[in-house]
Structures are given as C-alpha cells and as structure tokens.
Amino acid sequence: MAKKVVDLEGVKRARRRLEQLAKEHPELTGERGQKNRDGWLKTLEEDAMANTTQYTFRLPDELIERLDAYAERLSGETGLEVNRADVVKRLLTKGLEAVEKPNQAKRKRERP
C-alpha cells in the first residue's frame, strides 16, 4: 500500500485555526496531559459508536490474522491505534467502492 502524501500546508493552516479558536474560546481548552487526552478519546469513541450498529460475523482464523496484521501495519504507518473494527470498516468501504465504480460509470454512459 502506497503511503499517503500529507498536505503540510493544510496541517499548518488547521493548527493556526485551532490556536485561534483556543484564544477566542479558552473555555473549550483543558489541561494538557494523558488524563485529558484519554477523556477526549473516550468521547470520540462514544460518538463514533453512537452512529453504528453491531453485527456478528464468523470469519476464518486466517482472515482474522490478516486483518490484525493489517491493523498493526496501519498503526505503525500512521502512529495511531488502529483496531480490527477500523480495518474491517476501511476494507469494506474500499472494496464496495471498487465494485460499485464500474456500475456507476456504466450508468453514466447509458444516460443521454
């Protein structure tokens, strides 16, 4: 998998904007530290879970091993914690996009 190019100027703009917002709204900033970070991560996880439904699938152990290896590789590449559910969502999305593209292109060509 090719590494994504990071838009450093975009990152700089976003950081400047966040700094500006923090100055304008100091009530939105908290103490720095692991406790604060953990609280934000928990909030983000709860928000992400609020818009999802849990499903149960049986998958071969070999496939689970491949998913876990991919999650570990993504974690290493991004520096973020990537779990099995993240990998499944990403791969399903990419797979569906790949198989839906030919149908979308075909429908566009059929239209006058």
N, C-alpha and C positions, 0 to 999 in steps of 0.2 A: 504494500500500500504506500503510495507516494505521500510524503509529508505535505501538509497544507502550508501555504505561504501566509505569514502573519502580516497584516497591514499595520506596521508600526506607527505610522502617522495617525491612523484611526484609533489605535490604542492610546496614543498621546492625547488626542482630542477628547476621547472619552474620559481619561484621567483628569484632564483640566476641567471638564464639565462636572465631574463628581466633586472635585475640590471646590468648585464654585458653589455647587448645591450645598455642600457641607458648611461653607461660610454663611450662606444665606439662611440655612436651616440647621443650626447647631444642635437643636433638639433631636435631630434624626441620627446623630452620631453617638456612639457609645465608647466605652473604654476599649482600648486595644488589648488584645490578649486571646489566649486559647478559649477561655470561657465564652467570650463574646462571639468568637468565630463558630464555636460549637452550637451556640444558640441560633445563629443565622443559618447554619447548615441544616439544623433540625427544622427550622421554619420553612426553608426551601424544599426539603424533602416532603414535609407535610403538604405544602402547596402542590407539589408535583403529584402526590398520591391522591389528592382530592379529586382530580380530574381523570382518574383511571379506574378500571375495573379489574379485579384479579381473576385470572384464568389459570386452570391447571392443565398441564400437558405432560405426557410421558415421552421422554426422549431417550435415545440410546446413550449409554455412558460415554461412548467415543465422541458423540456430538457435544455432550456437556464438557468434556475435556477440551475440545476445540474452542468452545465458547469461552471457557475460563482462560485458556491460553491467549485468546484474542483480547479479552478484558485486561489481562496482565500487560500485554503489549501496548494497548492504548493508554493504560495508566502510566507506563514508562515513557511513552511519547509525549503525553500531554502534561504529566505531573499532577493529574487529578485522579481521584479514586473513581475507577470505572468498575461497576459490578456486572454480574451476569444479566440482570434485567435490562441494564443500559445497553448492553451488547445485543441482546435479543431485539429490543426496540429499534436500534440502529440498523441491524442487518435486515430485519423485516421491512423497514421503511425503504432501504436501498433496493432490496430485492423486488418489492412491489413497484417502486418507481421504474426499475429496469424492465419489468414485464408489461407495465402499463404504457410505457413510451411508444412502442410500436402501434398499439391500438389508438393512441391519441393522434399520432402522425397520420395513420390511415384515415381516421375520421376527418381530419383537416383537409386531406387531399380529396375526399369524396364530396365535400361541400363546394358548391359553385361559387 
